């Protein structure tokens, strides 16, 4: 299970790095809205799997706060981080759905 958690951690790092590079470009309110919508959709999917991470919600709130003051570049970074975290929680839920079978003594 530790190996799987390391893989999930790597996934979050890769997704975050690619997202931060994208956010470095000039950002607009429309760019933020699209990034936030993707993050919310991923978070809703994680919720449907009953595996939402609290850090995802924290990033979504930070994104909204940055957007409210017009800092769309920062808002997009937070939204993309939230999306990466939500996607990692989805991956974890799917992996854990079958991993328990390996722990059962046969």
Beta strands, then each sheet from edge to edge (+ up, - down):
end
